[in-house]
Amino acid sequence: MFKQVDAKVKAALTRELNTGSHAIKVLMAVPKAEQEKPRARRRLAAVVIAFSVALGIRLGIATLDVSTIESYGTHTLVLLRHGESEWNLENRFTGWVDVDVSAKGAEEAVNAGRLMHEANLSLDIAFTSYQKRAIKTLNLALEELDALWIPVTKSWKLNERMYGDLQGLNKAETTNKFGEEQVTEWRRSYAVPPPPIKEDSPYHPRLDPKYKNIPKNKLPLAESLALTIDRVLPFFRQSIAPELRKGKKVLIAAHGNSLRALVKILDNVPEDKIVGLNIPTGVPLVYRLNRQLKPVPLPGHADLISGTYLGDPDWVQGKISGVKNQAKVR
Amino acid sequence: MSKKATLIFSRHGESEWNVANIFTGWVDVDLSEKGLGEAKGAGELLKAEGLKIDVAFTSYLKRAIKTCNLALEAADQLYVPTNKSWRLNERMYGGLTGLDKKETVVKHGAEQVQIWRRSFDIPPPALEKDNKYHPCHEAKYKALDPKDLPDTECLKDTIARVMPYWEEAIVPELKAGKTVFVAAHGNSIRAIVKMIEGISDDVIPGLEIPTGTPLVYELDGDLKPIASPLAVEPLKFGRYLGDAEKIKAAAEAVKNQTKVG
């Protein structure tokens, strides 16, 4: 039902859609007696909705609407990865270094807000990291949604994975220095962290006033994805989950790896799969959770996860495959 | 052991309706380009002064929220926890909301408008609930107790709803010796400054708070303000950061918005 409809059917449906009466014709095709049975009617409604959704998706009509989304599960959780940063442009390992979004990244944030607005999503509360690329992404998206007034909680627990001694190094140079395999291992291993940041590095977090209240033994000097999850999970349980249980619609604006951590927690993605999971930048990822905070698979959901991205599916697919090629040396 | 605290106010800069010279109140207009610049400027002054903010407070209105965010960003402190409350909103301008300031003077006379703008306890006429500008239509106020949602306010009313928030949310931070940044509006700032400076009911409506320029208070362990030699009349304790001449000129400019002819 949610698979792409083939070209002939699409042409027929387009004609129907243009006459504005396709749903009615489907309904009329069902014998009247059938229509009167409540269960049959519900099934029929589901068919019509799925039909329209499939049609909508195939025709590239942006996005599920909140009414469709909210017919699944109980709680809304939206994840948003910040867009292009200044160091993305320079192809440098960033981690905890507090670089800004680029002009393009800012535009991605505005667009994300637009997509949520078009889906008629409303939000009650937001969480983000201590890093300005995520905070600015959040603020720009909220502004687009006319929701700048909602409470925002910032936490270093949602920061990007701390990249240790690789922070500041150009990705291609690192590949030349250590070899593609070692770099790939550091980038995509589940439990192997990069080398710890050097004591005299200008990027050492103890030099950064925003981390002055973190006890020295908790301040990371390098993180693997596993270690990132170790500090994201308790924060999710203590701070985010209670808001969801109160019925609040939550937006989390964060980073590739802190979001991978959340997705792994939510969908129980296996370790070997989560490392390669690309969460595209600037695309709102909508989850609906049941009362036990387990995700309910949404129509059009991406591979391995229950959440669905907002936006034209071709555009989303393009974004998902776009992230993979950063370490390739020309 | 009680600690010294620092309290910094920043009134948001020029908004789109300042430019259009329209009474704004609770309407959620954006900052103009100039206003955006004023917010950044405020942050630069905070940075130059070496102020390290622990917590920020702002209203539900984007012109203040954006001022807060831009100032914090310019001061390299965007990560600071920020609390938003409708209680720090601008005074609600009732039936004057959306009206052109000079036209209103022509219609009602300068004296009447001056009363509505600068009286302590005479509010403008109430705004009807079916008016498109009434806050009852906005999602941001859905959680408010209906009796808290104003149809109009005089400065006295504004003070009455600001001060509970001051007590419950801001005072505890100051008592803990924190450096607190409040990015808000002319009248919500007047409410708190009135109390700190001990300014009378008849003087406070005329106190002009320049936009963008941070106003800094040092408070002792009992939250008593410490006098500053840099304070500008009628303030005894608060000092503005930045150029003194510019500050005087900015205060005059706000006064001149209802001058006709």
Interface residues (C-beta under 8 A of the other chain):
Chain A: S122 Y130 Q131 K132 I135 K136 N139 E143 D146 L148 W149 I150 P151 V152 T153 K154 P209 K210
Chain B: D28 K52 Y60 L61 K62 I65 K66 N69 E73 Q77 L78 Y79 V80 P81 T82 N83 K84 A139 K140
